[in-house]
Amino acid sequence: MLTDELTAYIKTLDLKRERWETNLDYSLFLFVLFQIVMISLNWNSLPDTIPTHFNFRGEADGYGGKGILLLFPILSIAIYFLMSIAYKWPQFINIPWSLTKENIIRQIRLVWRMLLYLKIAVMLIFSYLTYQMIQIALHNEQFLGHFFIVIVIFKLGVIIWYFRKSYLLK
């Protein structure tokens, strides 16, 4: 929890992300565009019932209406903006270590970088699920594939990387 003094101090800082981070962050909307294009191009070809849940082997074990695909771009956008709140209001970031004026800038920048990497993972997951669910529904694929596991491992790796790095910077 931040003290009132640190909260006031954060508000006085002119914190900005690096240009490459900002550019990469905005480019993530290409994933949303990909999802929308995939859904639009395949909507009429899709059966009314498509795979909506997959077991650990990546095989479909639950089915539902094709409208579920519309949730992926909506969720992608919502999660993107929710995760972006930390850029606008860094005083609301919950960092698990004691913060001081000496380490707070490093910790905030580290959280921002972690959020960027997690956004990448979320966009990849939703885009990949959109693509694979469509392919499975059209009988072009039979299971989710191994790339999904790679993305999940990447996401977990980002969290582990953050806690390790944050601990070292405290």
VMD Tcl script that builds the backbone (N, CA, C; Angstrom):
set m [mol new atoms 510]
animate dup $m
set s [atomselect $m all]
$s set {name element resname resid chain x y z} {
  {N N MET 1 A 0.847 -1.182 0.000}
  {CA C MET 1 A 0.000 0.000 0.000}
  {C C MET 1 A 0.886 1.237 0.000}
  {N N LEU 2 A 0.517 2.182 -0.795}
  {CA C LEU 2 A 1.285 3.413 -0.886}
  {C C LEU 2 A 0.886 4.382 0.221}
  {N N THR 3 A 1.883 5.067 0.731}
  {CA C THR 3 A 1.599 6.129 1.693}
  {C C THR 3 A 1.089 7.338 0.922}
  {N N ASP 4 A 0.464 8.256 1.637}
  {CA C ASP 4 A -0.015 9.483 0.995}
  {C C ASP 4 A 1.145 10.267 0.398}
  {N N GLU 5 A 2.283 10.216 1.084}
  {CA C GLU 5 A 3.468 10.933 0.598}
  {C C GLU 5 A 3.946 10.363 -0.741}
  {N N LEU 6 A 4.004 9.029 -0.839}
  {CA C LEU 6 A 4.434 8.408 -2.097}
  {C C LEU 6 A 3.407 8.622 -3.206}
  {N N THR 7 A 2.138 8.574 -2.867}
  {CA C THR 7 A 1.098 8.833 -3.865}
  {C C THR 7 A 1.243 10.242 -4.421}
  {N N ALA 8 A 1.462 11.199 -3.540}
  {CA C ALA 8 A 1.665 12.582 -3.985}
  {C C ALA 8 A 2.936 12.693 -4.827}
  {N N TYR 9 A 3.976 11.978 -4.427}
  {CA C TYR 9 A 5.241 11.993 -5.170}
  {C C TYR 9 A 5.053 11.433 -6.583}
  {N N ILE 10 A 4.323 10.337 -6.711}
  {CA C ILE 10 A 4.078 9.734 -8.030}
  {C C ILE 10 A 3.366 10.728 -8.941}
  {N N LYS 11 A 2.412 11.458 -8.382}
  {CA C LYS 11 A 1.655 12.418 -9.191}
  {C C LYS 11 A 2.536 13.544 -9.723}
  {N N THR 12 A 3.656 13.810 -9.056}
  {CA C THR 12 A 4.548 14.880 -9.524}
  {C C THR 12 A 5.505 14.401 -10.612}
  {N N LEU 13 A 5.642 13.103 -10.756}
  {CA C LEU 13 A 6.585 12.560 -11.736}
  {C C LEU 13 A 6.017 12.653 -13.150}
  {N N ASP 14 A 6.904 12.851 -14.091}
  {CA C ASP 14 A 6.508 12.855 -15.497}
  {C C ASP 14 A 6.962 11.533 -16.108}
  {N N LEU 15 A 6.279 10.454 -15.724}
  {CA C LEU 15 A 6.671 9.126 -16.180}
  {C C LEU 15 A 6.141 8.865 -17.582}
  {N N LYS 16 A 7.025 8.412 -18.429}
  {CA C LYS 16 A 6.642 8.063 -19.789}
  {C C LYS 16 A 7.265 6.726 -20.146}
  {N N ARG 17 A 6.549 5.985 -20.970}
  {CA C ARG 17 A 7.096 4.725 -21.458}
  {C C ARG 17 A 8.085 5.012 -22.582}
  {N N GLU 18 A 8.928 4.016 -22.838}
  {CA C GLU 18 A 9.837 4.148 -23.967}
  {C C GLU 18 A 9.027 4.054 -25.254}
  {N N ARG 19 A 9.548 4.664 -26.311}
  {CA C ARG 19 A 8.816 4.720 -27.577}
  {C C ARG 19 A 8.470 3.322 -28.104}
  {N N TRP 20 A 9.425 2.386 -28.014}
  {CA C TRP 20 A 9.164 1.045 -28.544}
  {C C TRP 20 A 8.037 0.364 -27.775}
  {N N GLU 21 A 7.948 0.657 -26.471}
  {CA C GLU 21 A 6.874 0.068 -25.668}
  {C C GLU 21 A 5.512 0.615 -26.105}
  {N N THR 22 A 5.464 1.921 -26.316}
  {CA C THR 22 A 4.219 2.549 -26.751}
  {C C THR 22 A 3.803 2.038 -28.125}
  {N N ASN 23 A 4.755 1.968 -29.042}
  {CA C ASN 23 A 4.445 1.481 -30.393}
  {C C ASN 23 A 3.961 0.035 -30.369}
  {N N LEU 24 A 4.649 -0.801 -29.593}
  {CA C LEU 24 A 4.243 -2.202 -29.489}
  {C C LEU 24 A 2.861 -2.312 -28.854}
  {N N ASP 25 A 2.625 -1.501 -27.838}
  {CA C ASP 25 A 1.338 -1.509 -27.151}
  {C C ASP 25 A 0.204 -1.190 -28.127}
  {N N TYR 26 A 0.359 -0.133 -28.898}
  {CA C TYR 26 A -0.688 0.242 -29.848}
  {C C TYR 26 A -0.829 -0.777 -30.973}
  {N N SER 27 A 0.267 -1.412 -31.342}
  {CA C SER 27 A 0.201 -2.401 -32.430}
  {C C SER 27 A -0.579 -3.653 -32.021}
  {N N LEU 28 A -0.828 -3.822 -30.734}
  {CA C LEU 28 A -1.596 -4.981 -30.277}
  {C C LEU 28 A -3.023 -4.975 -30.814}
  {N N PHE 29 A -3.499 -3.810 -31.241}
  {CA C PHE 29 A -4.839 -3.760 -31.823}
  {C C PHE 29 A -4.904 -4.500 -33.154}
  {N N LEU 30 A -3.740 -4.790 -33.736}
  {CA C LEU 30 A -3.722 -5.617 -34.944}
  {C C LEU 30 A -4.259 -7.017 -34.640}
  {N N PHE 31 A -4.035 -7.489 -33.417}
  {CA C PHE 31 A -4.584 -8.786 -33.019}
  {C C PHE 31 A -6.114 -8.734 -32.976}
  {N N VAL 32 A -6.653 -7.632 -32.467}
  {CA C VAL 32 A -8.112 -7.475 -32.431}
  {C C VAL 32 A -8.644 -7.415 -33.861}
  {N N LEU 33 A -7.957 -6.672 -34.707}
  {CA C LEU 33 A -8.356 -6.592 -36.108}
  {C C LEU 33 A -8.327 -7.975 -36.757}
  {N N PHE 34 A -7.288 -8.750 -36.458}
  {CA C PHE 34 A -7.186 -10.119 -36.971}
  {C C PHE 34 A -8.397 -10.947 -36.541}
  {N N GLN 35 A -8.769 -10.831 -35.269}
  {CA C GLN 35 A -9.916 -11.586 -34.760}
  {C C GLN 35 A -11.194 -11.197 -35.505}
  {N N ILE 36 A -11.392 -9.899 -35.674}
  {CA C ILE 36 A -12.601 -9.414 -36.347}
  {C C ILE 36 A -12.629 -9.879 -37.803}
  {N N VAL 37 A -11.492 -9.793 -38.479}
  {CA C VAL 37 A -11.417 -10.223 -39.881}
  {C C VAL 37 A -11.680 -11.724 -39.994}
  {N N MET 38 A -11.056 -12.521 -39.127}
  {CA C MET 38 A -11.263 -13.976 -39.171}
  {C C MET 38 A -12.732 -14.336 -38.957}
  {N N ILE 39 A -13.344 -13.699 -37.988}
  {CA C ILE 39 A -14.755 -13.982 -37.711}
  {C C ILE 39 A -15.622 -13.544 -38.892}
  {N N SER 40 A -15.365 -12.350 -39.411}
  {CA C SER 40 A -16.165 -11.818 -40.521}
  {C C SER 40 A -16.047 -12.670 -41.776}
  {N N LEU 41 A -14.829 -13.064 -42.108}
  {CA C LEU 41 A -14.611 -13.841 -43.328}
  {C C LEU 41 A -15.220 -15.238 -43.254}
  {N N ASN 42 A -15.313 -15.784 -42.056}
  {CA C ASN 42 A -15.758 -17.172 -41.909}
  {C C ASN 42 A -17.165 -17.328 -41.340}
  {N N TRP 43 A -17.795 -16.236 -40.950}
  {CA C TRP 43 A -19.071 -16.307 -40.243}
  {C C TRP 43 A -20.111 -17.147 -40.989}
  {N N ASN 44 A -20.310 -16.867 -42.256}
  {CA C ASN 44 A -21.350 -17.575 -43.013}
  {C C ASN 44 A -21.007 -19.040 -43.257}
  {N N SER 45 A -19.729 -19.379 -43.217}
  {CA C SER 45 A -19.310 -20.768 -43.442}
  {C C SER 45 A -19.367 -21.609 -42.173}
  {N N LEU 46 A -19.428 -20.951 -41.032}
  {CA C LEU 46 A -19.396 -21.678 -39.760}
  {C C LEU 46 A -20.731 -22.355 -39.477}
  {N N PRO 47 A -20.675 -23.554 -38.910}
  {CA C PRO 47 A -21.924 -24.177 -38.457}
  {C C PRO 47 A -22.467 -23.400 -37.252}
  {N N ASP 48 A -23.726 -23.593 -36.956}
  {CA C ASP 48 A -24.332 -22.879 -35.826}
  {C C ASP 48 A -23.720 -23.292 -34.493}
  {N N THR 49 A -23.250 -24.530 -34.405}
  {CA C THR 49 A -22.617 -25.036 -33.188}
  {C C THR 49 A -21.142 -25.268 -33.468}
  {N N ILE 50 A -20.308 -24.683 -32.613}
  {CA C ILE 50 A -18.856 -24.803 -32.784}
  {C C ILE 50 A -18.225 -25.246 -31.469}
  {N N PRO 51 A -16.984 -25.733 -31.503}
  {CA C PRO 51 A -16.300 -26.088 -30.256}
  {C C PRO 51 A -16.054 -24.835 -29.413}
  {N N THR 52 A -16.369 -24.928 -28.133}
  {CA C THR 52 A -16.174 -23.782 -27.241}
  {C C THR 52 A -15.309 -24.108 -26.034}
  {N N HIS 53 A -15.018 -25.374 -25.836}
  {CA C HIS 53 A -14.179 -25.768 -24.702}
  {C C HIS 53 A -13.294 -26.915 -25.141}
  {N N PHE 54 A -12.074 -26.944 -24.581}
  {CA C PHE 54 A -11.094 -27.944 -24.986}
  {C C PHE 54 A -10.467 -28.569 -23.752}
  {N N ASN 55 A -10.187 -29.878 -23.829}
  {CA C ASN 55 A -9.541 -30.562 -22.715}
  {C C ASN 55 A -8.029 -30.315 -22.760}
  {N N PHE 56 A -7.298 -30.947 -21.855}
  {CA C PHE 56 A -5.851 -30.724 -21.772}
  {C C PHE 56 A -5.097 -31.224 -22.997}
  {N N ARG 57 A -5.699 -32.101 -23.753}
  {CA C ARG 57 A -5.063 -32.582 -24.986}
  {C C ARG 57 A -5.389 -31.684 -26.176}
  {N N GLY 58 A -6.213 -30.655 -25.941}
  {CA C GLY 58 A -6.580 -29.736 -27.009}
  {C C GLY 58 A -7.747 -30.200 -27.849}
  {N N GLU 59 A -8.430 -31.253 -27.398}
  {CA C GLU 59 A -9.588 -31.780 -28.125}
  {C C GLU 59 A -10.853 -31.078 -27.642}
  {N N ALA 60 A -11.742 -30.802 -28.568}
  {CA C ALA 60 A -13.006 -30.157 -28.210}
  {C C ALA 60 A -13.829 -31.089 -27.327}
  {N N ASP 61 A -14.288 -30.559 -26.194}
  {CA C ASP 61 A -15.157 -31.355 -25.322}
  {C C ASP 61 A -16.378 -30.558 -24.858}
  {N N GLY 62 A -16.585 -29.412 -25.478}
  {CA C GLY 62 A -17.758 -28.599 -25.197}
  {C C GLY 62 A -18.133 -27.820 -26.451}
  {N N TYR 63 A -19.422 -27.634 -26.663}
  {CA C TYR 63 A -19.884 -26.975 -27.881}
  {C C TYR 63 A -20.915 -25.917 -27.531}
  {N N GLY 64 A -21.001 -24.907 -28.387}
  {CA C GLY 64 A -21.960 -23.840 -28.178}
  {C C GLY 64 A -22.180 -23.078 -29.472}
  {N N GLY 65 A -22.938 -22.025 -29.381}
  {CA C GLY 65 A -23.246 -21.214 -30.555}
  {C C GLY 65 A -22.024 -20.464 -31.065}
  {N N LYS 66 A -22.018 -20.196 -32.368}
  {CA C LYS 66 A -20.873 -19.512 -32.965}
  {C C LYS 66 A -20.750 -18.064 -32.490}
  {N N GLY 67 A -21.795 -17.538 -31.894}
  {CA C GLY 67 A -21.751 -16.183 -31.351}
  {C C GLY 67 A -20.700 -16.004 -30.268}
  {N N ILE 68 A -20.266 -17.113 -29.666}
  {CA C ILE 68 A -19.220 -17.044 -28.633}
  {C C ILE 68 A -17.945 -16.422 -29.186}
  {N N LEU 69 A -17.720 -16.577 -30.484}
  {CA C LEU 69 A -16.521 -16.001 -31.104}
  {C C LEU 69 A -16.497 -14.479 -30.991}
  {N N LEU 70 A -17.673 -13.867 -30.932}
  {CA C LEU 70 A -17.748 -12.410 -30.835}
  {C C LEU 70 A -17.204 -11.900 -29.502}
  {N N LEU 71 A -17.162 -12.772 -28.513}
  {CA C LEU 71 A -16.633 -12.364 -27.209}
  {C C LEU 71 A -15.130 -12.100 -27.248}
  {N N PHE 72 A -14.405 -12.805 -28.111}
  {CA C PHE 72 A -12.948 -12.672 -28.104}
  {C C PHE 72 A -12.469 -11.258 -28.426}
  {N N PRO 73 A -12.936 -10.611 -29.499}
  {CA C PRO 73 A -12.483 -9.235 -29.712}
  {C C PRO 73 A -12.978 -8.279 -28.628}
  {N N ILE 74 A -14.185 -8.529 -28.124}
  {CA C ILE 74 A -14.717 -7.665 -27.059}
  {C C ILE 74 A -13.870 -7.807 -25.796}
  {N N LEU 75 A -13.583 -9.047 -25.407}
  {CA C LEU 75 A -12.745 -9.276 -24.225}
  {C C LEU 75 A -11.325 -8.750 -24.434}
  {N N SER 76 A -10.801 -8.908 -25.626}
  {CA C SER 76 A -9.453 -8.405 -25.916}
  {C C SER 76 A -9.378 -6.905 -25.674}
  {N N ILE 77 A -10.356 -6.184 -26.186}
  {CA C ILE 77 A -10.374 -4.725 -26.020}
  {C C ILE 77 A -10.565 -4.361 -24.550}
  {N N ALA 78 A -11.491 -5.022 -23.870}
  {CA C ALA 78 A -11.753 -4.717 -22.457}
  {C C ALA 78 A -10.520 -4.976 -21.599}
  {N N ILE 79 A -9.892 -6.121 -21.790}
  {CA C ILE 79 A -8.700 -6.446 -21.000}
  {C C ILE 79 A -7.567 -5.491 -21.325}
  {N N TYR 80 A -7.413 -5.142 -22.589}
  {CA C TYR 80 A -6.384 -4.183 -22.993}
  {C C TYR 80 A -6.541 -2.882 -22.199}
  {N N PHE 81 A -7.751 -2.335 -22.188}
  {CA C PHE 81 A -7.959 -1.058 -21.509}
  {C C PHE 81 A -7.849 -1.190 -19.990}
  {N N LEU 82 A -8.331 -2.279 -19.435}
  {CA C LEU 82 A -8.196 -2.469 -17.990}
  {C C LEU 82 A -6.729 -2.567 -17.578}
  {N N MET 83 A -5.933 -3.258 -18.378}
  {CA C MET 83 A -4.511 -3.375 -18.052}
  {C C MET 83 A -3.765 -2.065 -18.300}
  {N N SER 84 A -4.350 -1.185 -19.087}
  {CA C SER 84 A -3.704 0.094 -19.397}
  {C C SER 84 A -3.936 1.150 -18.325}
  {N N ILE 85 A -4.811 0.877 -17.387}
  {CA C ILE 85 A -5.082 1.844 -16.315}
  {C C ILE 85 A -3.799 2.191 -15.568}
  {N N ALA 86 A -2.907 1.231 -15.434}
  {CA C ALA 86 A -1.664 1.457 -14.686}
  {C C ALA 86 A -0.784 2.515 -15.334}
  {N N TYR 87 A -0.917 2.717 -16.638}
  {CA C TYR 87 A -0.121 3.756 -17.296}
  {C C TYR 87 A -0.620 5.138 -16.907}
  {N N LYS 88 A -1.921 5.268 -16.806}
  {CA C LYS 88 A -2.521 6.568 -16.516}
  {C C LYS 88 A -2.470 6.900 -15.027}
  {N N TRP 89 A -2.698 5.893 -14.191}
  {CA C TRP 89 A -2.742 6.108 -12.749}
  {C C TRP 89 A -1.826 5.116 -12.034}
  {N N PRO 90 A -0.521 5.324 -12.085}
  {CA C PRO 90 A 0.413 4.367 -11.471}
  {C C PRO 90 A 0.267 4.253 -9.956}
  {N N GLN 91 A -0.365 5.217 -9.327}
  {CA C GLN 91 A -0.529 5.142 -7.877}
  {C C GLN 91 A -1.467 4.011 -7.468}
  {N N PHE 92 A -2.202 3.435 -8.407}
  {CA C PHE 92 A -3.097 2.324 -8.093}
  {C C PHE 92 A -2.447 0.959 -8.290}
  {N N ILE 93 A -1.191 0.939 -8.681}
  {CA C ILE 93 A -0.480 -0.318 -8.866}
  {C C ILE 93 A -0.188 -0.923 -7.495}
  {N N ASN 94 A -0.449 -2.199 -7.355}
  {CA C ASN 94 A -0.160 -2.900 -6.108}
  {C C ASN 94 A 1.148 -3.668 -6.281}
  {N N ILE 95 A 2.199 -3.169 -5.664}
  {CA C ILE 95 A 3.522 -3.782 -5.755}
  {C C ILE 95 A 3.799 -4.470 -4.422}
  {N N PRO 96 A 4.248 -5.730 -4.452}
  {CA C PRO 96 A 4.351 -6.511 -3.213}
  {C C PRO 96 A 5.535 -6.166 -2.314}
  {N N TRP 97 A 6.304 -5.151 -2.622}
  {CA C TRP 97 A 7.467 -4.790 -1.809}
  {C C TRP 97 A 7.287 -3.395 -1.233}
  {N N SER 98 A 8.101 -3.076 -0.258}
  {CA C SER 98 A 8.089 -1.722 0.287}
  {C C SER 98 A 8.610 -0.762 -0.777}
  {N N LEU 99 A 7.900 0.326 -0.935}
  {CA C LEU 99 A 8.294 1.307 -1.943}
  {C C LEU 99 A 8.864 2.546 -1.277}
  {N N THR 100 A 9.876 3.083 -1.920}
  {CA C THR 100 A 10.507 4.317 -1.460}
  {C C THR 100 A 10.645 5.241 -2.664}
  {N N LYS 101 A 11.029 6.470 -2.408}
  {CA C LYS 101 A 11.267 7.397 -3.517}
  {C C LYS 101 A 12.415 6.919 -4.396}
  {N N GLU 102 A 13.303 6.123 -3.826}
  {CA C GLU 102 A 14.465 5.638 -4.578}
  {C C GLU 102 A 14.109 4.494 -5.529}
  {N N ASN 103 A 13.143 3.660 -5.165}
  {CA C ASN 103 A 12.866 2.493 -6.013}
  {C C ASN 103 A 11.536 2.554 -6.755}
  {N N ILE 104 A 10.725 3.536 -6.475}
  {CA C ILE 104 A 9.366 3.529 -7.020}
  {C C ILE 104 A 9.332 3.679 -8.538}
  {N N ILE 105 A 10.210 4.478 -9.103}
  {CA C ILE 105 A 10.215 4.656 -10.561}
  {C C ILE 105 A 10.589 3.346 -11.247}
  {N N ARG 106 A 11.613 2.673 -10.727}
  {CA C ARG 106 A 12.014 1.381 -11.311}
  {C C ARG 106 A 10.891 0.361 -11.197}
  {N N GLN 107 A 10.227 0.347 -10.049}
  {CA C GLN 107 A 9.144 -0.619 -9.841}
  {C C GLN 107 A 7.952 -0.338 -10.771}
  {N N ILE 108 A 7.607 0.921 -10.931}
  {CA C ILE 108 A 6.490 1.272 -11.817}
  {C C ILE 108 A 6.819 0.894 -13.253}
  {N N ARG 109 A 8.027 1.220 -13.693}
  {CA C ARG 109 A 8.427 0.869 -15.070}
  {C C ARG 109 A 8.418 -0.648 -15.277}
  {N N LEU 110 A 8.820 -1.376 -14.258}
  {CA C LEU 110 A 8.828 -2.834 -14.354}
  {C C LEU 110 A 7.398 -3.382 -14.463}
  {N N VAL 111 A 6.487 -2.835 -13.676}
  {CA C VAL 111 A 5.079 -3.245 -13.765}
  {C C VAL 111 A 4.530 -2.926 -15.155}
  {N N TRP 112 A 4.859 -1.754 -15.663}
  {CA C TRP 112 A 4.402 -1.386 -17.007}
  {C C TRP 112 A 4.888 -2.389 -18.046}
  {N N ARG 113 A 6.162 -2.778 -17.935}
  {CA C ARG 113 A 6.713 -3.736 -18.900}
  {C C ARG 113 A 6.020 -5.094 -18.756}
  {N N MET 114 A 5.784 -5.519 -17.502}
  {CA C MET 114 A 5.084 -6.788 -17.287}
  {C C MET 114 A 3.688 -6.733 -17.907}
  {N N LEU 115 A 2.983 -5.634 -17.701}
  {CA C LEU 115 A 1.639 -5.505 -18.262}
  {C C LEU 115 A 1.665 -5.544 -19.786}
  {N N LEU 116 A 2.677 -4.937 -20.378}
  {CA C LEU 116 A 2.806 -4.985 -21.834}
  {C C LEU 116 A 2.966 -6.425 -22.306}
  {N N TYR 117 A 3.852 -7.172 -21.646}
  {CA C TYR 117 A 4.071 -8.566 -22.035}
  {C C TYR 117 A 2.825 -9.421 -21.798}
  {N N LEU 118 A 2.109 -9.134 -20.715}
  {CA C LEU 118 A 0.869 -9.877 -20.453}
  {C C LEU 118 A -0.210 -9.531 -21.478}
  {N N LYS 119 A -0.252 -8.272 -21.904}
  {CA C LYS 119 A -1.194 -7.895 -22.961}
  {C C LYS 119 A -0.885 -8.650 -24.243}
  {N N ILE 120 A 0.395 -8.767 -24.555}
  {CA C ILE 120 A 0.790 -9.534 -25.741}
  {C C ILE 120 A 0.275 -10.967 -25.617}
  {N N ALA 121 A 0.476 -11.563 -24.445}
  {CA C ALA 121 A 0.033 -12.946 -24.233}
  {C C ALA 121 A -1.482 -13.069 -24.361}
  {N N VAL 122 A -2.225 -12.140 -23.779}
  {CA C VAL 122 A -3.686 -12.186 -23.843}
  {C C VAL 122 A -4.162 -12.043 -25.287}
  {N N MET 123 A -3.579 -11.090 -26.007}
  {CA C MET 123 A -3.976 -10.896 -27.410}
  {C C MET 123 A -3.646 -12.131 -28.248}
  {N N LEU 124 A -2.487 -12.726 -27.975}
  {CA C LEU 124 A -2.117 -13.951 -28.692}
  {C C LEU 124 A -3.088 -15.086 -28.376}
  {N N ILE 125 A -3.422 -15.239 -27.103}
  {CA C ILE 125 A -4.339 -16.313 -26.697}
  {C C ILE 125 A -5.693 -16.154 -27.384}
  {N N PHE 126 A -6.281 -14.960 -27.303}
  {CA C PHE 126 A -7.601 -14.764 -27.900}
  {C C PHE 126 A -7.557 -14.874 -29.423}
  {N N SER 127 A -6.498 -14.370 -30.039}
  {CA C SER 127 A -6.377 -14.473 -31.498}
  {C C SER 127 A -6.192 -15.921 -31.921}
  {N N TYR 128 A -5.353 -16.634 -31.195}
  {CA C TYR 128 A -5.112 -18.038 -31.520}
  {C C TYR 128 A -6.378 -18.871 -31.313}
  {N N LEU 129 A -7.078 -18.631 -30.202}
  {CA C LEU 129 A -8.326 -19.358 -29.957}
  {C C LEU 129 A -9.358 -19.066 -31.044}
  {N N THR 130 A -9.460 -17.807 -31.442}
  {CA C THR 130 A -10.388 -17.448 -32.515}
  {C C THR 130 A -10.061 -18.229 -33.778}
  {N N TYR 131 A -8.791 -18.196 -34.152}
  {CA C TYR 131 A -8.356 -18.879 -35.371}
  {C C TYR 131 A -8.599 -20.389 -35.283}
  {N N GLN 132 A -8.146 -20.995 -34.196}
  {CA C GLN 132 A -8.250 -22.452 -34.068}
  {C C GLN 132 A -9.695 -22.923 -33.943}
  {N N MET 133 A -10.510 -22.178 -33.204}
  {CA C MET 133 A -11.914 -22.575 -33.076}
  {C C MET 133 A -12.598 -22.551 -34.439}
  {N N ILE 134 A -12.280 -21.553 -35.241}
  {CA C ILE 134 A -12.841 -21.479 -36.594}
  {C C ILE 134 A -12.338 -22.645 -37.432}
  {N N GLN 135 A -11.036 -22.912 -37.359}
  {CA C GLN 135 A -10.463 -24.005 -38.153}
  {C C GLN 135 A -11.035 -25.361 -37.745}
  {N N ILE 136 A -11.209 -25.565 -36.453}
  {CA C ILE 136 A -11.777 -26.834 -35.976}
  {C C ILE 136 A -13.243 -26.949 -36.405}
  {N N ALA 137 A -13.986 -25.847 -36.295}
  {CA C ALA 137 A -15.396 -25.866 -36.706}
  {C C ALA 137 A -15.541 -26.152 -38.198}
  {N N LEU 138 A -14.572 -25.693 -38.992}
  {CA C LEU 138 A -14.611 -25.925 -40.444}
  {C C LEU 138 A -13.938 -27.239 -40.834}
  {N N HIS 139 A -13.506 -28.004 -39.832}
  {CA C HIS 139 A -12.852 -29.306 -40.021}
  {C C HIS 139 A -11.503 -29.200 -40.730}
  {N N ASN 140 A -10.833 -28.058 -40.588}
  {CA C ASN 140 A -9.471 -27.904 -41.126}
  {C C ASN 140 A -8.419 -28.320 -40.106}
  {N N GLU 141 A -8.801 -28.357 -38.852}
  {CA C GLU 141 A -7.929 -28.789 -37.751}
  {C C GLU 141 A -8.741 -29.723 -36.865}
  {N N GLN 142 A -8.006 -30.520 -36.059}
  {CA C GLN 142 A -8.708 -31.446 -35.174}
  {C C GLN 142 A -8.574 -31.083 -33.702}
  {N N PHE 143 A -7.511 -30.353 -33.349}
  {CA C PHE 143 A -7.332 -29.967 -31.947}
  {C C PHE 143 A -6.628 -28.616 -31.879}
  {N N LEU 144 A -6.552 -28.069 -30.675}
  {CA C LEU 144 A -6.002 -26.723 -30.494}
  {C C LEU 144 A -4.568 -26.572 -30.969}
  {N N GLY 145 A -3.774 -27.574 -30.770}
  {CA C GLY 145 A -2.379 -27.465 -31.171}
  {C C GLY 145 A -1.496 -27.070 -29.996}
  {N N HIS 146 A -0.207 -27.203 -30.203}
  {CA C HIS 146 A 0.758 -26.989 -29.124}
  {C C HIS 146 A 1.095 -25.517 -28.901}
  {N N PHE 147 A 0.803 -24.675 -29.870}
  {CA C PHE 147 A 1.138 -23.262 -29.721}
  {C C PHE 147 A 0.389 -22.637 -28.550}
  {N N PHE 148 A -0.805 -23.131 -28.262}
  {CA C PHE 148 A -1.578 -22.623 -27.132}
  {C C PHE 148 A -0.809 -22.818 -25.829}
  {N N ILE 149 A -0.203 -23.983 -25.668}
  {CA C ILE 149 A 0.594 -24.271 -24.469}
  {C C ILE 149 A 1.793 -23.331 -24.403}
  {N N VAL 150 A 2.411 -23.064 -25.533}
  {CA C VAL 150 A 3.561 -22.148 -25.580}
  {C C VAL 150 A 3.150 -20.761 -25.093}
  {N N ILE 151 A 1.991 -20.292 -25.523}
  {CA C ILE 151 A 1.515 -18.969 -25.102}
  {C C ILE 151 A 1.248 -18.951 -23.600}
  {N N VAL 152 A 0.623 -19.991 -23.086}
  {CA C VAL 152 A 0.330 -20.062 -21.647}
  {C C VAL 152 A 1.631 -20.092 -20.845}
  {N N ILE 153 A 2.612 -20.849 -21.307}
  {CA C ILE 153 A 3.916 -20.891 -20.630}
  {C C ILE 153 A 4.577 -19.517 -20.681}
  {N N PHE 154 A 4.473 -18.834 -21.815}
  {CA C PHE 154 A 5.008 -17.472 -21.927}
  {C C PHE 154 A 4.355 -16.559 -20.890}
  {N N LYS 155 A 3.047 -16.651 -20.766}
  {CA C LYS 155 A 2.317 -15.817 -19.806}
  {C C LYS 155 A 2.781 -16.092 -18.376}
  {N N LEU 156 A 2.909 -17.349 -18.024}
  {CA C LEU 156 A 3.403 -17.698 -16.687}
  {C C LEU 156 A 4.848 -17.251 -16.508}
  {N N GLY 157 A 5.647 -17.386 -17.555}
  {CA C GLY 157 A 7.040 -16.948 -17.510}
  {C C GLY 157 A 7.161 -15.457 -17.255}
  {N N VAL 158 A 6.272 -14.675 -17.843}
  {CA C VAL 158 A 6.276 -13.221 -17.626}
  {C C VAL 158 A 6.036 -12.909 -16.157}
  {N N ILE 159 A 5.099 -13.595 -15.555}
  {CA C ILE 159 A 4.782 -13.348 -14.145}
  {C C ILE 159 A 5.964 -13.732 -13.256}
  {N N ILE 160 A 6.563 -14.867 -13.526}
  {CA C ILE 160 A 7.745 -15.290 -12.755}
  {C C ILE 160 A 8.883 -14.303 -12.955}
  {N N TRP 161 A 9.126 -13.887 -14.201}
  {CA C TRP 161 A 10.171 -12.899 -14.506}
  {C C TRP 161 A 9.928 -11.611 -13.721}
  {N N TYR 162 A 8.670 -11.137 -13.709}
  {CA C TYR 162 A 8.360 -9.902 -13.002}
  {C C TYR 162 A 8.693 -10.017 -11.519}
  {N N PHE 163 A 8.221 -11.066 -10.860}
  {CA C PHE 163 A 8.451 -11.177 -9.421}
  {C C PHE 163 A 9.937 -11.293 -9.095}
  {N N ARG 164 A 10.664 -12.014 -9.900}
  {CA C ARG 164 A 12.110 -12.139 -9.674}
  {C C ARG 164 A 12.795 -10.783 -9.843}
  {N N LYS 165 A 12.516 -10.122 -10.951}
  {CA C LYS 165 A 13.147 -8.833 -11.248}
  {C C LYS 165 A 12.717 -7.773 -10.228}
  {N N SER 166 A 11.447 -7.764 -9.890}
  {CA C SER 166 A 10.934 -6.794 -8.929}
  {C C SER 166 A 11.578 -6.996 -7.562}
  {N N TYR 167 A 11.737 -8.246 -7.175}
  {CA C TYR 167 A 12.386 -8.548 -5.901}
  {C C TYR 167 A 13.829 -8.043 -5.901}
  {N N LEU 168 A 14.531 -8.231 -7.000}
  {CA C LEU 168 A 15.928 -7.785 -7.089}
  {C C LEU 168 A 16.049 -6.264 -7.097}
  {N N LEU 169 A 15.020 -5.579 -7.575}
  {CA C LEU 169 A 15.058 -4.115 -7.648}
  {C C LEU 169 A 14.506 -3.431 -6.406}
  {N N LYS 170 A 14.043 -4.226 -5.449}
  {CA C LYS 170 A 13.423 -3.580 -4.280}
  {C C LYS 170 A 14.481 -2.917 -3.447}
}
mol reanalyze $m
mol bondsrecalc $m
mol representation Tube
mol addrep $m
